[in-house]
Amino acid sequence: MGRSQETYNKKEVRNRKEKKRKDKLQKRANKKSEGKSNPDDMIAYVDQYGQITSSPPDPDKKIEVAADSIELDITKGRSAEPQDFIRRGVIINWNDSKGYGFIRDLESNRSIFFHANSLEEPVKENNMVTFEIGKGMKGPAAMKVKLLKE
């Protein structure tokens, strides 16, 4: 029985959808009848070297591991070495009129901003200084800047 408002294109779309649905049901029935999906065929094992194999591991080569020896946290059980927060550096740029400059850290070799408010003594360019790294307005900044006295 034809549908009164159905155009040729709508019929074609409906027929394609029905054919696709029937094909899908047929494929599903074929898979069931062949019985290819055996769970034992899909199991993979990892050997002691971390390689994936299809054969199970040899129970004679099994190694017992104490649960206490497994480290879950990097810092657990290790004594943290005290860090030296006072760093050394050279003033590479100092603008006295604007009140800021940059220090080249001798350890990490990066430039660190400092403001005149963080100075404890008057400084000039190429002076060796000690300082601490703190949080500034736009990133790391040098705090407690002092001339290095040797």
Secondary structure, 3 states (H helix, E strand, C coil): CCCCCCCHHHHHHHHHHHHHHHHHHHHHHHHHHHCCCCHHHHCCEECCCCCEECCCCCHHHCCCCCHHHCCCCCCCCCCCCCCCCEEEEEEEEEECCCCEEEEEECCCCCEEEEEHHHECCCCCCCCEEEEEEEECCCCEEEEEEEECCC
